[in-house]
Amino acid sequence: MTKTTAGANAALSGRLILGMPVVDFDWGSAFAFAADALSRPGGQTTLAFLNANNANLMMRDGEYREVLGRQVVFPDGHGVDIASYLFYGSMFPANLNGTDFVPALLTFVDRPLRVAMIGARAKVLARAAENFRRHAPWHEFLPVSDGFFDRDRSEQVLADVRALNADILLVAMGSPGQEKWVDAHVGPQDARLVITVGALFDFVAEAFPRAPKFLRRMRLEWFFRLAVEPRRMWRRYVLGNPLFLFYVLWHKLSGRARENVADTSLRTGTS
């Protein structure tokens, strides 16, 4: 397997959030970047997303930090906006969370694509594929496996992906597992664009409701998720958000917020 390496990266404009390079695209630039990755005859681009929860995981999991450092990381949510404002004096140009970005990208790209899907539970995966087909019927959406397969079967699952000749591979296994699995197993022979998408299939399948648009515009979808699923989400938000702010303030006050940044030109994970 040819693995994605940081050494082959192209320089992209971005910002360091708790030491992690995060690109600072607006929506148009993000679409153009992904479309360019899909148009290349070879190679692979892997997209991940950094929000407050993922950042907390990264701060205590060195392996996860290294994995994210080999991928192209998009900003997700109000937490990283707060960090960006404190570190750079402005929020990110766009909230490029996967739940909004992936469906919008599928609408933006008007040439037919083959989209392989791994993750969630089998019924949710099938329903998400069906709803994606309604959303962008010119693409093919191809469920490959739920997200609970035995990891010893990873190569067999990816052989099924390769047999589909997929352009995009969407992986929804939850963080940090999905990013680590992609880093360890997925290569350019599997798809040109790989996106780790968290709970996207649950939302597309309407297994979980999304926040009202006004809350999403305010980047407060986390508040809605906490209200709807307090038992499952309280640790992530009630404990996690203050922890994230602690890390941000610690980086700010210690002078580490922008260390190792030169002209905010960052190396990102494409090959």
ABEGO torsion letter per residue (X at the ends): XBBBBAAABBBBBBBBBGGBBBBBBBAAAAAAAAAAAAABABEBBBBBBBBAAAAAAAAABAAAAAAAAABBBBBBEAAAAAAAAAAAGBBBABBABAAAAAAAAAAABABBBBBBBBEEBAAAAAAAAAAAAAABAABBBBBABBAABBAAAAAAAAAAAAAAGBABBBBBAEOAAAAAAAAAABBAAABABBBBAEAAAAAAAGABBBBBAAAAAAGAAAAAAAAABAAAAAAAAAAAAAAAAAAAAAAAAAGAAABGBBGGBBBBBBX
